[in-house]
Structure formats: C-alpha cells, structure tokens
Amino acid sequence: MAENRTATIYRMVLPDHICPFGVRAKQMLERAGFEVDDRLLQSRDAVDAFKAEQNVATTPQIVIDGERIGGSDDLERYLERV
C-alpha cells in the first residue's frame, strides 16, 4: 500500500516518559509499509517549542507527503481510508 512512501513523525521521548501515542503511531506507520523519519522531541522545552511553532496542542504529529495528518487517532483514520 505505502510502496516507497515516507512519513515524518514528531514524538515526545523524554528521559522519564515516552509518549505511548507516539510509539503507537510509529508502529502503525511501519506496519503500513512507510519508511519513517522519526523526529524525537527529547526535552519538555523541545516539545513546547514544537507545539508553539506548529500551532498544535499535542504530540505526536505525523506528516505524509507534505500533509500534516495529525496525531495517532488521526493517523489511524487516515490509514483506514488509503
């Protein structure tokens, strides 16, 4: 399905917390055959800066073919349609 397709995921991986939604989203992308560009946000400051810069409330955020898909629930709905 996702032959030669890439996705970028921005997800929170802090020293004391790994976001389970980011892990879930990455697994969904890999199962769907996407090559994943995994962008880790490794500090609270990095997470907050990303959210402010992108004008989003949550992470993870997934981008496929230049289009922001959204978070893990949004990704699940997207994968059901394609």
mmCIF file of the N, C-alpha and C atoms, coordinates in Angstrom:
data_MODEL
# 
_entry.id   MODEL 
# 
loop_
_atom_site.group_PDB 
_atom_site.id 
_atom_site.type_symbol 
_atom_site.label_atom_id 
_atom_site.label_alt_id 
_atom_site.label_comp_id 
_atom_site.label_asym_id 
_atom_site.label_entity_id 
_atom_site.label_seq_id 
_atom_site.pdbx_PDB_ins_code 
_atom_site.Cartn_x 
_atom_site.Cartn_y 
_atom_site.Cartn_z 
_atom_site.occupancy 
_atom_site.B_iso_or_equiv 
_atom_site.pdbx_formal_charge 
_atom_site.auth_seq_id 
_atom_site.auth_comp_id 
_atom_site.auth_asym_id 
_atom_site.auth_atom_id 
_atom_site.pdbx_PDB_model_num 
ATOM 1   N N  . MET A 1 1  ? 0.809  -1.190 0.000  1.00 0.00 ? 1  MET A N  1 
ATOM 2   C CA . MET A 1 1  ? 0.000  0.000  0.000  1.00 0.00 ? 1  MET A CA 1 
ATOM 3   C C  . MET A 1 1  ? 0.854  1.256  0.000  1.00 0.00 ? 1  MET A C  1 
ATOM 4   N N  . ALA A 1 2  ? 1.826  1.339  0.901  1.00 0.00 ? 2  ALA A N  1 
ATOM 5   C CA . ALA A 1 2  ? 2.615  2.551  1.062  1.00 0.00 ? 2  ALA A CA 1 
ATOM 6   C C  . ALA A 1 2  ? 3.954  2.425  0.342  1.00 0.00 ? 2  ALA A C  1 
ATOM 7   N N  . GLU A 1 3  ? 3.958  1.762  -0.789 1.00 0.00 ? 3  GLU A N  1 
ATOM 8   C CA . GLU A 1 3  ? 5.192  1.495  -1.522 1.00 0.00 ? 3  GLU A CA 1 
ATOM 9   C C  . GLU A 1 3  ? 5.987  2.779  -1.754 1.00 0.00 ? 3  GLU A C  1 
ATOM 10  N N  . ASN A 1 4  ? 7.245  2.777  -1.274 1.00 0.00 ? 4  ASN A N  1 
ATOM 11  C CA . ASN A 1 4  ? 8.150  3.913  -1.420 1.00 0.00 ? 4  ASN A CA 1 
ATOM 12  C C  . ASN A 1 4  ? 7.619  5.194  -0.793 1.00 0.00 ? 4  ASN A C  1 
ATOM 13  N N  . ARG A 1 5  ? 6.744  5.095  0.161  1.00 0.00 ? 5  ARG A N  1 
ATOM 14  C CA . ARG A 1 5  ? 6.212  6.287  0.813  1.00 0.00 ? 5  ARG A CA 1 
ATOM 15  C C  . ARG A 1 5  ? 6.941  6.520  2.123  1.00 0.00 ? 5  ARG A C  1 
ATOM 16  N N  . THR A 1 6  ? 7.109  7.776  2.438  1.00 0.00 ? 6  THR A N  1 
ATOM 17  C CA . THR A 1 6  ? 7.747  8.121  3.696  1.00 0.00 ? 6  THR A CA 1 
ATOM 18  C C  . THR A 1 6  ? 6.793  8.960  4.539  1.00 0.00 ? 6  THR A C  1 
ATOM 19  N N  . ALA A 1 7  ? 6.988  8.865  5.826  1.00 0.00 ? 7  ALA A N  1 
ATOM 20  C CA . ALA A 1 7  ? 6.223  9.658  6.773  1.00 0.00 ? 7  ALA A CA 1 
ATOM 21  C C  . ALA A 1 7  ? 7.198  10.209 7.800  1.00 0.00 ? 7  ALA A C  1 
ATOM 22  N N  . THR A 1 8  ? 6.922  11.407 8.255  1.00 0.00 ? 8  THR A N  1 
ATOM 23  C CA . THR A 1 8  ? 7.700  12.005 9.331  1.00 0.00 ? 8  THR A CA 1 
ATOM 24  C C  . THR A 1 8  ? 6.820  12.048 10.567 1.00 0.00 ? 8  THR A C  1 
ATOM 25  N N  . ILE A 1 9  ? 7.386  11.598 11.673 1.00 0.00 ? 9  ILE A N  1 
ATOM 26  C CA . ILE A 1 9  ? 6.656  11.648 12.931 1.00 0.00 ? 9  ILE A CA 1 
ATOM 27  C C  . ILE A 1 9  ? 7.478  12.443 13.934 1.00 0.00 ? 9  ILE A C  1 
ATOM 28  N N  . TYR A 1 10 ? 6.829  13.382 14.574 1.00 0.00 ? 10 TYR A N  1 
ATOM 29  C CA . TYR A 1 10 ? 7.417  14.167 15.652 1.00 0.00 ? 10 TYR A CA 1 
ATOM 30  C C  . TYR A 1 10 ? 6.797  13.640 16.933 1.00 0.00 ? 10 TYR A C  1 
ATOM 31  N N  . ARG A 1 11 ? 7.644  13.066 17.812 1.00 0.00 ? 11 ARG A N  1 
ATOM 32  C CA . ARG A 1 11 ? 7.082  12.450 19.013 1.00 0.00 ? 11 ARG A CA 1 
ATOM 33  C C  . ARG A 1 11 ? 7.948  12.719 20.229 1.00 0.00 ? 11 ARG A C  1 
ATOM 34  N N  . MET A 1 12 ? 7.280  12.706 21.382 1.00 0.00 ? 12 MET A N  1 
ATOM 35  C CA . MET A 1 12 ? 7.922  13.009 22.651 1.00 0.00 ? 12 MET A CA 1 
ATOM 36  C C  . MET A 1 12 ? 8.599  11.769 23.219 1.00 0.00 ? 12 MET A C  1 
ATOM 37  N N  . VAL A 1 13 ? 9.908  11.896 23.452 1.00 0.00 ? 13 VAL A N  1 
ATOM 38  C CA . VAL A 1 13 ? 10.683 10.841 24.108 1.00 0.00 ? 13 VAL A CA 1 
ATOM 39  C C  . VAL A 1 13 ? 11.561 11.545 25.143 1.00 0.00 ? 13 VAL A C  1 
ATOM 40  N N  . LEU A 1 14 ? 11.031 11.675 26.354 1.00 0.00 ? 14 LEU A N  1 
ATOM 41  C CA . LEU A 1 14 ? 11.738 12.342 27.439 1.00 0.00 ? 14 LEU A CA 1 
ATOM 42  C C  . LEU A 1 14 ? 12.488 11.307 28.270 1.00 0.00 ? 14 LEU A C  1 
ATOM 43  N N  . PRO A 1 15 ? 13.470 11.757 29.055 1.00 0.00 ? 15 PRO A N  1 
ATOM 44  C CA . PRO A 1 15 ? 14.215 10.797 29.877 1.00 0.00 ? 15 PRO A CA 1 
ATOM 45  C C  . PRO A 1 15 ? 13.328 9.968  30.808 1.00 0.00 ? 15 PRO A C  1 
ATOM 46  N N  . ASP A 1 16 ? 12.237 10.568 31.294 1.00 0.00 ? 16 ASP A N  1 
ATOM 47  C CA . ASP A 1 16 ? 11.374 9.868  32.242 1.00 0.00 ? 16 ASP A CA 1 
ATOM 48  C C  . ASP A 1 16 ? 10.000 9.500  31.676 1.00 0.00 ? 16 ASP A C  1 
ATOM 49  N N  . HIS A 1 17 ? 9.796  9.742  30.374 1.00 0.00 ? 17 HIS A N  1 
ATOM 50  C CA . HIS A 1 17 ? 8.483  9.441  29.782 1.00 0.00 ? 17 HIS A CA 1 
ATOM 51  C C  . HIS A 1 17 ? 8.602  9.295  28.266 1.00 0.00 ? 17 HIS A C  1 
ATOM 52  N N  . ILE A 1 18 ? 8.102  8.200  27.757 1.00 0.00 ? 18 ILE A N  1 
ATOM 53  C CA . ILE A 1 18 ? 7.983  8.003  26.312 1.00 0.00 ? 18 ILE A CA 1 
ATOM 54  C C  . ILE A 1 18 ? 6.490  7.992  26.003 1.00 0.00 ? 18 ILE A C  1 
ATOM 55  N N  . CYS A 1 19 ? 6.071  8.879  25.150 1.00 0.00 ? 19 CYS A N  1 
ATOM 56  C CA . CYS A 1 19 ? 4.651  9.008  24.828 1.00 0.00 ? 19 CYS A CA 1 
ATOM 57  C C  . CYS A 1 19 ? 4.142  7.730  24.161 1.00 0.00 ? 19 CYS A C  1 
ATOM 58  N N  . PRO A 1 20 ? 3.157  7.058  24.776 1.00 0.00 ? 20 PRO A N  1 
ATOM 59  C CA . PRO A 1 20 ? 2.637  5.827  24.177 1.00 0.00 ? 20 PRO A CA 1 
ATOM 60  C C  . PRO A 1 20 ? 1.916  6.059  22.849 1.00 0.00 ? 20 PRO A C  1 
ATOM 61  N N  . PHE A 1 21 ? 1.367  7.246  22.656 1.00 0.00 ? 21 PHE A N  1 
ATOM 62  C CA . PHE A 1 21 ? 0.685  7.543  21.394 1.00 0.00 ? 21 PHE A CA 1 
ATOM 63  C C  . PHE A 1 21 ? 1.690  7.666  20.255 1.00 0.00 ? 21 PHE A C  1 
ATOM 64  N N  . GLY A 1 22 ? 2.874  8.190  20.560 1.00 0.00 ? 22 GLY A N  1 
ATOM 65  C CA . GLY A 1 22 ? 3.938  8.258  19.568 1.00 0.00 ? 22 GLY A CA 1 
ATOM 66  C C  . GLY A 1 22 ? 4.444  6.882  19.185 1.00 0.00 ? 22 GLY A C  1 
ATOM 67  N N  . VAL A 1 23 ? 4.591  6.017  20.181 1.00 0.00 ? 23 VAL A N  1 
ATOM 68  C CA . VAL A 1 23 ? 5.013  4.639  19.912 1.00 0.00 ? 23 VAL A CA 1 
ATOM 69  C C  . VAL A 1 23 ? 3.973  3.955  19.034 1.00 0.00 ? 23 VAL A C  1 
ATOM 70  N N  . ARG A 1 24 ? 2.716  4.127  19.369 1.00 0.00 ? 24 ARG A N  1 
ATOM 71  C CA . ARG A 1 24 ? 1.613  3.524  18.606 1.00 0.00 ? 24 ARG A CA 1 
ATOM 72  C C  . ARG A 1 24 ? 1.610  4.021  17.163 1.00 0.00 ? 24 ARG A C  1 
ATOM 73  N N  . ALA A 1 25 ? 1.768  5.324  16.983 1.00 0.00 ? 25 ALA A N  1 
ATOM 74  C CA . ALA A 1 25 ? 1.748  5.898  15.642 1.00 0.00 ? 25 ALA A CA 1 
ATOM 75  C C  . ALA A 1 25 ? 2.911  5.371  14.808 1.00 0.00 ? 25 ALA A C  1 
ATOM 76  N N  . LYS A 1 26 ? 4.092  5.303  15.397 1.00 0.00 ? 26 LYS A N  1 
ATOM 77  C CA . LYS A 1 26 ? 5.253  4.791  14.665 1.00 0.00 ? 26 LYS A CA 1 
ATOM 78  C C  . LYS A 1 26 ? 5.016  3.344  14.249 1.00 0.00 ? 26 LYS A C  1 
ATOM 79  N N  . GLN A 1 27 ? 4.465  2.537  15.134 1.00 0.00 ? 27 GLN A N  1 
ATOM 80  C CA . GLN A 1 27 ? 4.185  1.137  14.809 1.00 0.00 ? 27 GLN A CA 1 
ATOM 81  C C  . GLN A 1 27 ? 3.161  1.031  13.689 1.00 0.00 ? 27 GLN A C  1 
ATOM 82  N N  . MET A 1 28 ? 2.124  1.856  13.719 1.00 0.00 ? 28 MET A N  1 
ATOM 83  C CA . MET A 1 28 ? 1.115  1.825  12.653 1.00 0.00 ? 28 MET A CA 1 
ATOM 84  C C  . MET A 1 28 ? 1.743  2.159  11.303 1.00 0.00 ? 28 MET A C  1 
ATOM 85  N N  . LEU A 1 29 ? 2.602  3.173  11.285 1.00 0.00 ? 29 LEU A N  1 
ATOM 86  C CA . LEU A 1 29 ? 3.254  3.568  10.040 1.00 0.00 ? 29 LEU A CA 1 
ATOM 87  C C  . LEU A 1 29 ? 4.131  2.442  9.507  1.00 0.00 ? 29 LEU A C  1 
ATOM 88  N N  . GLU A 1 30 ? 4.906  1.835  10.374 1.00 0.00 ? 30 GLU A N  1 
ATOM 89  C CA . GLU A 1 30 ? 5.795  0.747  9.948  1.00 0.00 ? 30 GLU A CA 1 
ATOM 90  C C  . GLU A 1 30 ? 4.996  -0.448 9.445  1.00 0.00 ? 30 GLU A C  1 
ATOM 91  N N  . ARG A 1 31 ? 3.918  -0.796 10.130 1.00 0.00 ? 31 ARG A N  1 
ATOM 92  C CA . ARG A 1 31 ? 3.066  -1.911 9.684  1.00 0.00 ? 31 ARG A CA 1 
ATOM 93  C C  . ARG A 1 31 ? 2.446  -1.625 8.321  1.00 0.00 ? 31 ARG A C  1 
ATOM 94  N N  . ALA A 1 32 ? 2.163  -0.338 8.058  1.00 0.00 ? 32 ALA A N  1 
ATOM 95  C CA . ALA A 1 32 ? 1.560  0.044  6.778  1.00 0.00 ? 32 ALA A CA 1 
ATOM 96  C C  . ALA A 1 32 ? 2.609  0.156  5.674  1.00 0.00 ? 32 ALA A C  1 
ATOM 97  N N  . GLY A 1 33 ? 3.883  -0.066 6.001  1.00 0.00 ? 33 GLY A N  1 
ATOM 98  C CA . GLY A 1 33 ? 4.919  -0.084 4.988  1.00 0.00 ? 33 GLY A CA 1 
ATOM 99  C C  . GLY A 1 33 ? 5.613  1.246  4.732  1.00 0.00 ? 33 GLY A C  1 
ATOM 100 N N  . PHE A 1 34 ? 5.399  2.226  5.586  1.00 0.00 ? 34 PHE A N  1 
ATOM 101 C CA . PHE A 1 34 ? 6.041  3.522  5.413  1.00 0.00 ? 34 PHE A CA 1 
ATOM 102 C C  . PHE A 1 34 ? 7.474  3.473  5.911  1.00 0.00 ? 34 PHE A C  1 
ATOM 103 N N  . GLU A 1 35 ? 8.353  4.190  5.218  1.00 0.00 ? 35 GLU A N  1 
ATOM 104 C CA . GLU A 1 35 ? 9.677  4.482  5.746  1.00 0.00 ? 35 GLU A CA 1 
ATOM 105 C C  . GLU A 1 35 ? 9.472  5.667  6.685  1.00 0.00 ? 35 GLU A C  1 
ATOM 106 N N  . VAL A 1 36 ? 9.899  5.533  7.932  1.00 0.00 ? 36 VAL A N  1 
ATOM 107 C CA . VAL A 1 36 ? 9.583  6.523  8.951  1.00 0.00 ? 36 VAL A CA 1 
ATOM 108 C C  . VAL A 1 36 ? 10.808 7.381  9.284  1.00 0.00 ? 36 VAL A C  1 
ATOM 109 N N  . ASP A 1 37 ? 10.637 8.682  9.139  1.00 0.00 ? 37 ASP A N  1 
ATOM 110 C CA . ASP A 1 37 ? 11.622 9.659  9.601  1.00 0.00 ? 37 ASP A CA 1 
ATOM 111 C C  . ASP A 1 37 ? 11.179 10.042 11.012 1.00 0.00 ? 37 ASP A C  1 
ATOM 112 N N  . ASP A 1 38 ? 11.824 9.457  12.012 1.00 0.00 ? 38 ASP A N  1 
ATOM 113 C CA . ASP A 1 38 ? 11.417 9.563  13.412 1.00 0.00 ? 38 ASP A CA 1 
ATOM 114 C C  . ASP A 1 38 ? 12.128 10.750 14.068 1.00 0.00 ? 38 ASP A C  1 
ATOM 115 N N  . ARG A 1 39 ? 11.397 11.824 14.293 1.00 0.00 ? 39 ARG A N  1 
ATOM 116 C CA . ARG A 1 39 ? 11.948 13.041 14.890 1.00 0.00 ? 39 ARG A CA 1 
ATOM 117 C C  . ARG A 1 39 ? 11.585 13.063 16.372 1.00 0.00 ? 39 ARG A C  1 
ATOM 118 N N  . LEU A 1 40 ? 12.581 12.848 17.210 1.00 0.00 ? 40 LEU A N  1 
ATOM 119 C CA . LEU A 1 40 ? 12.349 12.767 18.649 1.00 0.00 ? 40 LEU A CA 1 
ATOM 120 C C  . LEU A 1 40 ? 12.444 14.147 19.288 1.00 0.00 ? 40 LEU A C  1 
ATOM 121 N N  . LEU A 1 41 ? 11.454 14.453 20.102 1.00 0.00 ? 41 LEU A N  1 
ATOM 122 C CA . LEU A 1 41 ? 11.451 15.669 20.915 1.00 0.00 ? 41 LEU A CA 1 
ATOM 123 C C  . LEU A 1 41 ? 11.881 15.220 22.309 1.00 0.00 ? 41 LEU A C  1 
ATOM 124 N N  . GLN A 1 42 ? 13.127 15.553 22.692 1.00 0.00 ? 42 GLN A N  1 
ATOM 125 C CA . GLN A 1 42 ? 13.743 14.910 23.847 1.00 0.00 ? 42 GLN A CA 1 
ATOM 126 C C  . GLN A 1 42 ? 13.812 15.749 25.109 1.00 0.00 ? 42 GLN A C  1 
ATOM 127 N N  . SER A 1 43 ? 13.110 16.882 25.123 1.00 0.00 ? 43 SER A N  1 
ATOM 128 C CA . SER A 1 43 ? 13.019 17.680 26.342 1.00 0.00 ? 43 SER A CA 1 
ATOM 129 C C  . SER A 1 43 ? 11.661 18.366 26.359 1.00 0.00 ? 43 SER A C  1 
ATOM 130 N N  . ARG A 1 44 ? 11.237 18.758 27.531 1.00 0.00 ? 44 ARG A N  1 
ATOM 131 C CA . ARG A 1 44 ? 9.957  19.469 27.650 1.00 0.00 ? 44 ARG A CA 1 
ATOM 132 C C  . ARG A 1 44 ? 10.021 20.759 26.833 1.00 0.00 ? 44 ARG A C  1 
ATOM 133 N N  . ASP A 1 45 ? 11.172 21.449 26.865 1.00 0.00 ? 45 ASP A N  1 
ATOM 134 C CA . ASP A 1 45 ? 11.318 22.679 26.078 1.00 0.00 ? 45 ASP A CA 1 
ATOM 135 C C  . ASP A 1 45 ? 11.163 22.405 24.588 1.00 0.00 ? 45 ASP A C  1 
ATOM 136 N N  . ALA A 1 46 ? 11.741 21.307 24.105 1.00 0.00 ? 46 ALA A N  1 
ATOM 137 C CA . ALA A 1 46 ? 11.629 20.953 22.684 1.00 0.00 ? 46 ALA A CA 1 
ATOM 138 C C  . ALA A 1 46 ? 10.178 20.644 22.314 1.00 0.00 ? 46 ALA A C  1 
ATOM 139 N N  . VAL A 1 47 ? 9.471  19.946 23.187 1.00 0.00 ? 47 VAL A N  1 
ATOM 140 C CA . VAL A 1 47 ? 8.055  19.629 22.947 1.00 0.00 ? 47 VAL A CA 1 
ATOM 141 C C  . VAL A 1 47 ? 7.241  20.915 22.885 1.00 0.00 ? 47 VAL A C  1 
ATOM 142 N N  . ASP A 1 48 ? 7.425  21.777 23.886 1.00 0.00 ? 48 ASP A N  1 
ATOM 143 C CA . ASP A 1 48 ? 6.664  23.024 23.940 1.00 0.00 ? 48 ASP A CA 1 
ATOM 144 C C  . ASP A 1 48 ? 6.970  23.923 22.750 1.00 0.00 ? 48 ASP A C  1 
ATOM 145 N N  . ALA A 1 49 ? 8.240  24.003 22.346 1.00 0.00 ? 49 ALA A N  1 
ATOM 146 C CA . ALA A 1 49 ? 8.619  24.825 21.190 1.00 0.00 ? 49 ALA A CA 1 
ATOM 147 C C  . ALA A 1 49 ? 7.997  24.272 19.914 1.00 0.00 ? 49 ALA A C  1 
ATOM 148 N N  . PHE A 1 50 ? 8.021  22.949 19.742 1.00 0.00 ? 50 PHE A N  1 
ATOM 149 C CA . PHE A 1 50 ? 7.425  22.334 18.558 1.00 0.00 ? 50 PHE A CA 1 
ATOM 150 C C  . PHE A 1 50 ? 5.931  22.642 18.491 1.00 0.00 ? 50 PHE A C  1 
ATOM 151 N N  . LYS A 1 51 ? 5.235  22.457 19.606 1.00 0.00 ? 51 LYS A N  1 
ATOM 152 C CA . LYS A 1 51 ? 3.789  22.695 19.619 1.00 0.00 ? 51 LYS A CA 1 
ATOM 153 C C  . LYS A 1 51 ? 3.471  24.156 19.303 1.00 0.00 ? 51 LYS A C  1 
ATOM 154 N N  . ALA A 1 52 ? 4.258  25.083 19.847 1.00 0.00 ? 52 ALA A N  1 
ATOM 155 C CA . ALA A 1 52 ? 4.022  26.502 19.580 1.00 0.00 ? 52 ALA A CA 1 
ATOM 156 C C  . ALA A 1 52 ? 4.319  26.833 18.115 1.00 0.00 ? 52 ALA A C  1 
ATOM 157 N N  . GLU A 1 53 ? 5.428  26.320 17.601 1.00 0.00 ? 53 GLU A N  1 
ATOM 158 C CA . GLU A 1 53 ? 5.834  26.596 16.223 1.00 0.00 ? 53 GLU A CA 1 
ATOM 159 C C  . GLU A 1 53 ? 4.832  26.039 15.214 1.00 0.00 ? 53 GLU A C  1 
ATOM 160 N N  . GLN A 1 54 ? 4.314  24.858 15.487 1.00 0.00 ? 54 GLN A N  1 
ATOM 161 C CA . GLN A 1 54 ? 3.390  24.193 14.564 1.00 0.00 ? 54 GLN A CA 1 
ATOM 162 C C  . GLN A 1 54 ? 1.921  24.510 14.854 1.00 0.00 ? 54 GLN A C  1 
ATOM 163 N N  . ASN A 1 55 ? 1.686  25.241 15.941 1.00 0.00 ? 55 ASN A N  1 
ATOM 164 C CA . ASN A 1 55 ? 0.327  25.594 16.353 1.00 0.00 ? 55 ASN A CA 1 
ATOM 165 C C  . ASN A 1 55 ? -0.543 24.346 16.551 1.00 0.00 ? 55 ASN A C  1 
ATOM 166 N N  . VAL A 1 56 ? 0.001  23.386 17.296 1.00 0.00 ? 56 VAL A N  1 
ATOM 167 C CA . VAL A 1 56 ? -0.721 22.163 17.629 1.00 0.00 ? 56 VAL A CA 1 
ATOM 168 C C  . VAL A 1 56 ? -0.743 21.999 19.152 1.00 0.00 ? 56 VAL A C  1 
ATOM 169 N N  . ALA A 1 57 ? -1.719 21.253 19.637 1.00 0.00 ? 57 ALA A N  1 
ATOM 170 C CA . ALA A 1 57 ? -1.869 21.083 21.083 1.00 0.00 ? 57 ALA A CA 1 
ATOM 171 C C  . ALA A 1 57 ? -1.205 19.823 21.606 1.00 0.00 ? 57 ALA A C  1 
ATOM 172 N N  . THR A 1 58 ? -0.953 18.858 20.714 1.00 0.00 ? 58 THR A N  1 
ATOM 173 C CA . THR A 1 58 ? -0.453 17.569 21.184 1.00 0.00 ? 58 THR A CA 1 
ATOM 174 C C  . THR A 1 58 ? 0.638  17.018 20.268 1.00 0.00 ? 58 THR A C  1 
ATOM 175 N N  . THR A 1 59 ? 1.359  16.070 20.816 1.00 0.00 ? 59 THR A N  1 
ATOM 176 C CA . THR A 1 59 ? 2.244  15.222 20.031 1.00 0.00 ? 59 THR A CA 1 
ATOM 177 C C  . THR A 1 59 ? 1.784  13.804 20.285 1.00 0.00 ? 59 THR A C  1 
ATOM 178 N N  . PRO A 1 60 ? 2.027  12.897 19.365 1.00 0.00 ? 60 PRO A N  1 
ATOM 179 C CA . PRO A 1 60 ? 2.811  13.032 18.155 1.00 0.00 ? 60 PRO A CA 1 
ATOM 180 C C  . PRO A 1 60 ? 2.057  13.795 17.068 1.00 0.00 ? 60 PRO A C  1 
ATOM 181 N N  . GLN A 1 61 ? 2.820  14.221 16.071 1.00 0.00 ? 61 GLN A N  1 
ATOM 182 C CA . GLN A 1 61 ? 2.263  14.790 14.853 1.00 0.00 ? 61 GLN A CA 1 
ATOM 183 C C  . GLN A 1 61 ? 2.909  14.054 13.683 1.00 0.00 ? 61 GLN A C  1 
ATOM 184 N N  . ILE A 1 62 ? 2.065  13.630 12.757 1.00 0.00 ? 62 ILE A N  1 
ATOM 185 C CA . ILE A 1 62 ? 2.528  12.841 11.616 1.00 0.00 ? 62 ILE A CA 1 
ATOM 186 C C  . ILE A 1 62 ? 2.320  13.648 10.337 1.00 0.00 ? 62 ILE A C  1 
ATOM 187 N N  . VAL A 1 63 ? 3.336  13.625 9.467  1.00 0.00 ? 63 VAL A N  1 
ATOM 188 C CA . VAL A 1 63 ? 3.278  14.297 8.172  1.00 0.00 ? 63 VAL A CA 1 
ATOM 189 C C  . VAL A 1 63 ? 3.557  13.250 7.102  1.00 0.00 ? 63 VAL A C  1 
ATOM 190 N N  . ILE A 1 64 ? 2.654  13.167 6.114  1.00 0.00 ? 64 ILE A N  1 
ATOM 191 C CA . ILE A 1 64 ? 2.811  12.242 4.988  1.00 0.00 ? 64 ILE A CA 1 
ATOM 192 C C  . ILE A 1 64 ? 2.659  13.048 3.703  1.00 0.00 ? 64 ILE A C  1 
ATOM 193 N N  . ASP A 1 65 ? 3.631  12.914 2.816  1.00 0.00 ? 65 ASP A N  1 
ATOM 194 C CA . ASP A 1 65 ? 3.606  13.634 1.535  1.00 0.00 ? 65 ASP A CA 1 
ATOM 195 C C  . ASP A 1 65 ? 3.379  15.127 1.732  1.00 0.00 ? 65 ASP A C  1 
ATOM 196 N N  . GLY A 1 66 ? 4.014  15.706 2.748  1.00 0.00 ? 66 GLY A N  1 
ATOM 197 C CA . GLY A 1 66 ? 3.906  17.133 2.998  1.00 0.00 ? 66 GLY A CA 1 
ATOM 198 C C  . GLY A 1 66 ? 2.618  17.575 3.658  1.00 0.00 ? 66 GLY A C  1 
ATOM 199 N N  . GLU A 1 67 ? 1.721  16.643 3.940  1.00 0.00 ? 67 GLU A N  1 
ATOM 200 C CA . GLU A 1 67 ? 0.430  16.966 4.554  1.00 0.00 ? 67 GLU A CA 1 
ATOM 201 C C  . GLU A 1 67 ? 0.443  16.529 6.011  1.00 0.00 ? 67 GLU A C  1 
ATOM 202 N N  . ARG A 1 68 ? 0.118  17.475 6.918  1.00 0.00 ? 68 ARG A N  1 
ATOM 203 C CA . ARG A 1 68 ? 0.025  17.109 8.330  1.00 0.00 ? 68 ARG A CA 1 
ATOM 204 C C  . ARG A 1 68 ? -1.240 16.286 8.536  1.00 0.00 ? 68 ARG A C  1 
ATOM 205 N N  . ILE A 1 69 ? -1.056 15.053 8.984  1.00 0.00 ? 69 ILE A N  1 
ATOM 206 C CA . ILE A 1 69 ? -2.172 14.144 9.220  1.00 0.00 ? 69 ILE A CA 1 
ATOM 207 C C  . ILE A 1 69 ? -2.766 14.402 10.599 1.00 0.00 ? 69 ILE A C  1 
ATOM 208 N N  . GLY A 1 70 ? -1.917 14.672 11.564 1.00 0.00 ? 70 GLY A N  1 
ATOM 209 C CA . GLY A 1 70 ? -2.346 14.895 12.940 1.00 0.00 ? 70 GLY A CA 1 
ATOM 210 C C  . GLY A 1 70 ? -1.704 13.885 13.861 1.00 0.00 ? 70 GLY A C  1 
ATOM 211 N N  . GLY A 1 71 ? -2.435 13.508 14.902 1.00 0.00 ? 71 GLY A N  1 
ATOM 212 C CA . GLY A 1 71 ? -1.929 12.583 15.904 1.00 0.00 ? 71 GLY A CA 1 
ATOM 213 C C  . GLY A 1 71 ? -2.220 11.131 15.578 1.00 0.00 ? 71 GLY A C  1 
ATOM 214 N N  . SER A 1 72 ? -2.075 10.267 16.576 1.00 0.00 ? 72 SER A N  1 
ATOM 215 C CA . SER A 1 72 ? -2.206 8.827  16.313 1.00 0.00 ? 72 SER A CA 1 
ATOM 216 C C  . SER A 1 72 ? -3.629 8.434  15.933 1.00 0.00 ? 72 SER A C  1 
ATOM 217 N N  . ASP A 1 73 ? -4.643 9.037  16.552 1.00 0.00 ? 73 ASP A N  1 
ATOM 218 C CA . ASP A 1 73 ? -6.027 8.725  16.167 1.00 0.00 ? 73 ASP A CA 1 
ATOM 219 C C  . ASP A 1 73 ? -6.305 9.188  14.740 1.00 0.00 ? 73 ASP A C  1 
ATOM 220 N N  . ASP A 1 74 ? -5.798 10.363 14.394 1.00 0.00 ? 74 ASP A N  1 
ATOM 221 C CA . ASP A 1 74 ? -5.958 10.876 13.026 1.00 0.00 ? 74 ASP A CA 1 
ATOM 222 C C  . ASP A 1 74 ? -5.258 9.956  12.026 1.00 0.00 ? 74 ASP A C  1 
ATOM 223 N N  . LEU A 1 75 ? -4.075 9.480  12.417 1.00 0.00 ? 75 LEU A N  1 
ATOM 224 C CA . LEU A 1 75 ? -3.339 8.564  11.548 1.00 0.00 ? 75 LEU A CA 1 
ATOM 225 C C  . LEU A 1 75 ? -4.117 7.271  11.334 1.00 0.00 ? 75 LEU A C  1 
ATOM 226 N N  . GLU A 1 76 ? -4.707 6.756  12.388 1.00 0.00 ? 76 GLU A N  1 
ATOM 227 C CA . GLU A 1 76 ? -5.491 5.524  12.264 1.00 0.00 ? 76 GLU A CA 1 
ATOM 228 C C  . GLU A 1 76 ? -6.628 5.714  11.253 1.00 0.00 ? 76 GLU A C  1 
ATOM 229 N N  . ARG A 1 77 ? -7.335 6.829  11.339 1.00 0.00 ? 77 ARG A N  1 
ATOM 230 C CA . ARG A 1 77 ? -8.420 7.107  10.385 1.00 0.00 ? 77 ARG A CA 1 
ATOM 231 C C  . ARG A 1 77 ? -7.865 7.269  8.962  1.00 0.00 ? 77 ARG A C  1 
ATOM 232 N N  . TYR A 1 78 ? -6.729 7.943  8.824  1.00 0.00 ? 78 TYR A N  1 
ATOM 233 C CA . TYR A 1 78 ? -6.098 8.140  7.519  1.00 0.00 ? 78 TYR A CA 1 
ATOM 234 C C  . TYR A 1 78 ? -5.753 6.789  6.888  1.00 0.00 ? 78 TYR A C  1 
ATOM 235 N N  . LEU A 1 79 ? -5.144 5.904  7.668  1.00 0.00 ? 79 LEU A N  1 
ATOM 236 C CA . LEU A 1 79 ? -4.728 4.604  7.141  1.00 0.00 ? 79 LEU A CA 1 
ATOM 237 C C  . LEU A 1 79 ? -5.926 3.739  6.753  1.00 0.00 ? 79 LEU A C  1 
ATOM 238 N N  . GLU A 1 80 ? -7.049 3.919  7.398  1.00 0.00 ? 80 GLU A N  1 
ATOM 239 C CA . GLU A 1 80 ? -8.261 3.180  7.030  1.00 0.00 ? 80 GLU A CA 1 
ATOM 240 C C  . GLU A 1 80 ? -8.787 3.616  5.668  1.00 0.00 ? 80 GLU A C  1 
ATOM 241 N N  . ARG A 1 81 ? -8.529 4.873  5.289  1.00 0.00 ? 81 ARG A N  1 
ATOM 242 C CA . ARG A 1 81 ? -9.040 5.424  4.028  1.00 0.00 ? 81 ARG A CA 1 
ATOM 243 C C  . ARG A 1 81 ? -8.155 5.141  2.846  1.00 0.00 ? 81 ARG A C  1 
ATOM 244 N N  . VAL A 1 82 ? -6.859 4.945  3.062  1.00 0.00 ? 82 VAL A N  1 
ATOM 245 C CA . VAL A 1 82 ? -5.935 4.765  1.928  1.00 0.00 ? 82 VAL A CA 1 
ATOM 246 C C  . VAL A 1 82 ? -5.656 3.312  1.649  1.00 0.00 ? 82 VAL A C  1 
# 
